[in-house]
């Protein structure tokens, strides 16, 4: 159930990434000198797959929130996934450290025999399959859910609960360990972070649900939009217009002469110069130190 590339990572030292597709379309940004009052979080450089250094936010646009049900002799850990990105999530792993390629869980689901898990020990949303994976030469495990080939995964801007697993005794890593989601996208292959044990943390600035200082107007629109945002530093800036499935419709790039409030006009055309179809769209804004997502609707 878990992607072949992921299993290969756990059993060898090789690392596999999906290729990135880059199509550049020129655009114009109009900088001003006033930095937004809400500021922007500082990015952290993290060494990722293939030895590349990726600029990650303090918090990714995806959240995995915990809920727990404790009964005599059994604890059920449940997870609600909030997809604040534009990309479809196809796989959720719990208790897996992506950067160390290491499992973290010590307690397996009730009745797991090393191969199969009783249906009473897990719950999956419709169209998702559950599996336990144990690393060779290691007693630790991780658990995961993957959408089947005929079901749409967790689309961008959508929340889904019902990822549950039952164990016989408490294992803190089910509550405070790492999660990783793998995406169906040529723009981004994964997000990873720590489980939110409180289950109530607000959306991070990178999320379409977060307060991130991005303003899109008019919204909804019948033609183009004006996109306003803050950049804490000068340098290269990329803005992508993405459709509801996270596919790039248009890319606009520019070099910011200075930090502060920025302004971009999108004319409603795709990368081939054709009028974009009426639908919901996402905006991805990448500056030297931040990444933000937002949504708008293009009406007929």
N, C-alpha and C positions, 0 to 999 in steps of 0.2 A: 504494500500500500504506500509506504514512504517512497519518494522518488528515488530511482536508481542512483542518481548522482549523489544524493545524501548518504545512502548506505555505503557507497564507495569511499566517501570522505571519511566515514567512521572506521573503515577497515584498512585504509591505506593513508599515506600522507599526501596524496594528490588532492587538489581542490578544483572544483568544476564550477564555472559560471556561464550563464547564458550570455550570448553576444549582445552588445548594445548597438542600437540603430540610431544614427545621428544624421539629421537632415536640417541644414541651416537655411533660414529665411531671414533676410535683413528686416530690422524694425528700428524705430527711433524712440529713445527714452529722453524724457525731459526732466533733468534733476533740479531739485531746489536745495536750499541750505538748511532746512529745519528738520531735525530728526524727530520721528514720532515719539509722543510721550510714553507709549508703552514699551519702547525699546525693542531689542531682539536678543535672544539667547546666544551665547557663544558656542560655536561648533567645536567638536572634539575630534581630533585626528585619530582614527583607529585603523590598525592594519587588518585588512580584510583578505578575502580569498585571492589566491594567485600572487600574494605579497604586495597587492596594491594598497595604497593609503586612501581611505575614503573619508570624506568629511561628513560626520554624523551629527545629528542634533542631540541636544540633551535628552529629548524624548522623540521617538518616531511618531508618525501620524496614525499608527495603529495602537490600540489599547487592548489588553487582555485582562479583564476584571474577574476576580474570584468571588464565588459564592460557595458556602459550605453547609452540609447537613450532617450532623453527628448523631449517631445512634449507638446503642450498646453493641460492641463488636464490629462496627463498620463506620467508616467516614467516607462521605461522597464529596468529592471536589468537583465543582462545576465552573465553567468559564463562559463569559460573555465577551465576544470579540466585537470591538467597535472599529470599523474600517474607515478611518478619516482620510485615506488616500484615494486616488482615482482608480486604483488597480484592483483587479479581481484576485481574491485570495483563494488558492486551490488546496493548500495544505497548512495545517496548524500542528506544531510540535510543542509539547509541554515537557519541561525538565531537560532541555537540550541547549547547551551553550554553543552557539554557532561558531564563534571565533576560536574557541578551543576545540571545536568538533568533539565535544565530550558530553555524555549523558550525566544526569545528576540525581536521578530518583533511586532510592534504596528499596522501597516497598512496591511490589507489583500488585496489580489488581487482584481481588479475591478470586481464587480458582484458576488463575493463569498457570498453565502447565509447561510453559516454555515455548509454546506454539499457538495455542488457542486460548481465548478468554470467554467465559460464560456470558451470555447475553445479559444476565442480571447484574453484571459488574461494570457495565458501561452504558452510555446513552449517546446517540449521535443524531444531529439534525438530519432531516430527510435528504437522502442523496449523498451522505457522507459515510465513510467507512473508518472503523477504529482498528488500531493495531498497536501492539507493544513490541518494542525493539530492544534487544539486549546486545551490547557490543561484545564482539569476540574477546575472550581473555579478560573479561571485566564483569563484575556482578551487578553493576549499575545498569539502569534502563532509562528509556524515555518513552512517552506515549504520544500518539498522534492520530489525527483525523485527516482524511483526504477525500475530496469530492470525486464522485465517479465520473466516467467519461461522458455521460449523457445529461448531467446536471450542471447548471450554472453555479459557479462558486459564490463566494461572498463578494458582491459588487462594491465598488467604491461608494462611500457615503451611506453605507448600510450597517446595521447592527444585528448580530445573530447570537443567540444563546443556545443551550442544549448540548454543549460539549461536556460530558460528565464521566467520571471514573470513580469506582468504589474500591477502597482498600481496607484491610483489617485493622490497621493501626496508623497513627499519625506519622506523616513524613513531611517535615517543614518545607522541603523543596517543591512540593506541589503548591505551596502557598507563596513562596518567595524566590523560587528559582527562575530560570530564564524561559522565554517562549521564542519561537521563530515561526514566521509565516512565509511561505513561498508563493509567488505570484505568477499569474498568467499574463506576462507583459514583456515586451522587448525593451521597455524603458527602464525597468527596475526588476531585479530578480527576487529580493527578499527584504523583509524588515525583521528586526529582533529587538528584544527588550526584556525587562523584568516584570514578573506577574504583579499586578496590583492587588495586594491582599485586602485592602480596605474596600475595594469594589465601588468606591465613590469619587475617586480622583477626577477632577475636571479634565476636559480635552486639552492636549498640549497645543502650543501655538502653531505647530506644523500641520495640525489636523484641520479639515474643512469645518469641524465643529468647534474649533478653538478660536480664541480672541487673538488674532495675529496681525491686526493693523492693515489687512488687505481690504481695499474697497473697490467694488466693481459696480459701475453705473452706466446706463440704467440697468436694472435687473428686476424683472425680465426685460429683454430688449427685442426689437424687431429688426435690428441691423447689427452694427458693431457695438463695442463697449469701450469704456475708459477704465484702465486698471491702474490703481494707485497703491503704493506700498512703500515701506521704508527699508533702506539698506544701511547697515552699520558701517560699511566700508566701501571704498571705491574698487573698481575692477570689473572683470567680466560678469555679465548678467545674462541669463537665459530664461525666456518665458515660453512655455509650451501651452497651447490650447489642445485639450484632450477631450475625446468623446466619452460617452457614458461607460464604455468598456475599457477606458484608459488608453486608447489608441491615439497617437499624435495626429492632430488635424493641421496644425501650423506651429512652426518654431520661429521665434523672434529673438535675435541676439543683439547685444550692444555692450560697449565698454563704458561703465559709469565713471564720469570724471570726478565725482565726489560722493560722499555719503549723504544720507538724508532721505527726504521724501522723493519718490520717483513717479513718473507718469508715463503710461503707454496707451496708445489707441490701437485696438484691433478692429479692422475694417469688416469683419464678418466673412472673409474669404479663407479658403483652405490653401494648402501649399501649392496647388495647381491653379490658383486664381479663380476657383469656382465658389459660388455662394454656398456657405455651410447650411446643411439642412436644419430645420427647426427641431430642437432637442435640448436636453440638459447637457451642459459642458463643464469641464473642470479647467482650472488654471494652475499650472505648476510654475512657481517663481524660484529660481536658483540664483543667489548672489554669492559673493566670496565666502560668506560666513553663515548663511541661512538658507533654508528651503521652506517654502510655504505652499499650501494648497487652498483653493477656494472654488466655489461653484457659481454658476449662473445659468439662466435659461434663455434660449433663443427661440422666440415665437415667430409664427408665420406673419 
